[in-house]
């Protein structure tokens, strides 16, 4: 049977040509890290904080100064308690440990100077200088008592003897100034007043109760006052900073 409409079929095919078949492409994404740059300098190391280093160095110095005060005051207190009643001039042990104690007080003055414990004014600094001079003369007096070996002092030791109580009176004034200035904190602010009342406690005890009882009171006060102050300075140096 012959196709009756061949022209229509051909025309229709020409008007609607077949579209080419669609091809699907798959793409694969890969992440390749960028090469490291070699022209960039490594970060510079962070320099240490100079304030922290200075603070640590100061704390170490204060610990040593506090230990020196505690050792000197402890030795003098024990010697005063055990042999303070032997004679009016004391014994060789008291003269020697008294010298150690005075060196310990120099340690305390050095700590006060470095931390400006008495304040920042010129008067506050001058107080420490004057006390250091008086204490130096008292220390010379202690040196001249050593040859007496607990016996009668020579002329130099006798003439310079008043500088001993004067140095202790000066330390009492400085103790009050430290408490008023308030640059030391906590127990370190109050303990210099306790330690430096020795002249107001020990000397009256020696005069009222005699050398036997007064020596025990004086020695005990050295241990409770100056020796404990030295331990506080050695153990808690941070209390010297506001």
C-alpha positions in Angstrom: 0.0 0.0 0.0 1.4 3.3 -1.1 1.8 6.3 1.4 -0.9 8.7 0.5 0.6 11.8 2.1 4.4 11.6 1.6 4.7 15.3 1.3 3.1 16.0 4.6 5.4 13.6 6.4 8.5 15.1 4.9 7.4 18.6 5.6 6.6 17.9 9.1 10.0 16.3 9.6 11.6 19.4 8.1 9.7 21.8 10.4 10.5 19.9 13.5 14.0 18.6 13.3 15.2 16.3 16.0 17.3 17.9 18.7 20.7 16.4 19.3 21.0 14.1 22.3 22.1 16.0 25.6 25.5 14.9 27.0 26.0 15.2 30.8 29.5 16.2 32.0 30.6 15.4 35.6 33.1 17.8 37.1 35.3 17.0 40.0 36.5 19.8 42.3 39.8 19.3 44.0 41.3 21.6 46.6 45.1 22.0 46.3 46.7 24.0 49.1 48.6 27.0 48.1 52.3 26.6 48.4 53.8 28.1 51.6 55.5 31.4 51.2 59.1 31.5 52.0 59.6 35.3 51.7 57.7 36.0 55.0 59.8 36.3 58.1 58.7 34.4 61.2 57.0 36.4 64.0 59.4 38.1 66.3 59.6 36.6 69.8 57.8 38.6 72.5 60.4 40.3 74.7 60.1 39.7 78.4 58.3 42.4 80.4 61.0 44.6 82.0 58.6 45.5 84.9 58.0 41.8 85.7 61.7 41.1 85.7 62.4 44.1 87.9 59.7 43.1 90.3 61.1 39.6 90.5 64.6 40.9 91.2 63.3 43.3 93.8 61.4 40.5 95.5 64.6 38.3 95.7 66.5 41.2 97.2 63.8 41.9 99.8 63.8 38.2 100.7 67.5 38.3 101.4 67.2 41.5 103.4 64.4 40.1 105.4 66.4 37.0 106.2 69.3 39.1 107.3 67.1 41.0 109.7 65.5 37.8 111.1 68.8 36.1 111.6 70.4 39.1 113.4 67.4 39.8 115.6 66.9 36.1 116.4 70.5 35.7 117.5 70.4 38.8 119.6 67.1 37.9 121.2 68.3 34.4 122.2 71.6 35.8 123.6 69.7 38.4 125.5 67.4 35.9 127.1 70.2 33.4 128.0 73.1 35.6 129.1 71.7 39.2 129.5 71.8 39.0 133.3 75.5 38.1 133.6 76.8 41.7 134.1 75.8 45.3 133.6 77.7 45.4 130.3 76.4 42.0 129.3 78.6 39.3 127.8 80.7 38.8 124.8 77.8 36.8 123.2 75.5 39.8 123.7 78.1 42.2 122.2 78.7 40.0 119.2 75.0 39.2 118.5 74.2 42.9 119.1 76.5 43.7 116.2 74.7 41.1 114.1 71.3 42.7 115.0 72.5 46.1 114.0 73.6 44.7 110.6 70.1 43.2 110.4 68.6 46.7 111.0 70.7 48.0 108.1 69.0 45.3 106.0 65.6 46.7 107.1 66.6 50.2 106.3 67.8 49.1 102.9 64.5 47.4 102.2 62.6 50.6 103.3 64.8 52.7 101.1 64.3 50.5 98.0 60.5 50.4 98.5 60.1 54.0 99.8 58.3 52.6 102.8 58.4 56.0 104.6 57.0 57.8 101.6 58.2 59.6 98.5 58.9 63.1 99.9 62.4 64.4 100.6 61.7 64.4 104.3 60.8 60.7 104.2 64.0 59.8 102.5 66.1 62.1 104.8 64.7 60.3 107.8 66.2 57.0 106.6 69.6 58.7 105.9 69.8 60.2 109.3 68.8 57.0 111.0 71.5 55.1 109.0 74.1 57.6 110.2 73.1 57.2 113.9 72.9 53.4 113.5 76.4 53.4 111.9 77.8 55.2 115.0 76.0 52.7 117.3 77.5 49.9 115.3 81.0 51.3 115.7 80.3 51.4 119.5 79.3 47.7 119.4 82.6 46.9 117.6 84.6 48.6 120.4 82.7 46.6 123.1 84.0 43.3 121.7 87.6 43.6 123.2 86.1 44.0 126.7 84.8 40.4 126.5 81.9 41.2 128.8 84.1 43.3 131.1 84.5 47.1 131.5 84.3 49.0 128.2 87.0 51.3 126.9 86.7 55.0 126.4 85.3 54.9 122.8 82.6 52.4 123.6 81.5 54.4 126.7 81.4 57.7 124.8 79.4 56.3 121.9 77.1 54.2 124.1 74.2 56.8 123.9 73.9 56.2 120.1 72.5 52.7 120.8 69.2 53.9 122.4 69.2 56.9 120.0 69.2 54.5 117.0 66.4 52.5 118.5 64.4 55.7 119.2 64.9 56.7 115.5 63.7 53.3 114.4 60.5 53.8 116.5 59.9 57.1 114.7 60.4 55.4 111.4 58.0 52.6 112.3 55.3 55.1 112.9 56.1 56.9 109.6 55.9 53.6 107.7 52.4 52.9 109.1 51.2 56.5 108.3 52.7 56.4 104.7 50.8 53.2 104.0 53.1 52.0 101.2 53.6 48.7 102.9 50.4 46.6 103.2 48.9 44.1 105.7 51.1 42.9 108.5 54.2 44.6 107.1 52.5 48.0 107.6 51.8 47.5 111.3 54.7 45.3 112.4 57.5 47.9 112.2 55.6 49.7 115.0 55.5 46.5 117.0 59.1 45.8 116.5 60.4 49.3 117.1 58.6 49.7 120.4 61.5 47.8 121.9 63.0 50.9 123.5 59.7 51.6 125.3 59.3 48.0 126.5 62.7 46.6 127.1 64.4 49.5 128.9 61.6 50.1 131.4 61.5 46.3 132.1 65.3 46.3 132.8 64.9 49.2 135.2 61.8 48.0 137.0 62.2 44.2 137.1 66.0 44.0 137.2 68.4 42.3 134.7 67.2 38.8 135.3 63.6 39.4 134.3 64.2 42.4 132.1 66.6 40.5 129.9 64.0 37.8 129.2 61.4 40.5 128.4 63.9 42.3 126.1 65.0 39.2 124.4 61.5 38.0 123.8 60.6 41.4 122.3 63.4 41.1 119.8 62.1 37.7 118.7 58.5 38.8 118.5 59.3 42.2 117.0 62.3 42.4 114.7 62.7 38.7 114.0 59.1 38.3 113.0 59.3 41.5 110.9 62.3 40.0 109.1 60.4 36.8 108.4 57.4 38.7 107.1 59.7 40.6 104.7 61.4 37.4 103.6 58.1 35.4 103.1 55.8 38.1 101.8 57.9 40.7 99.9 54.9 41.5 97.7 53.3 43.4 100.7 55.9 46.1 100.1 54.2 47.1 96.9 51.0 49.0 96.7 
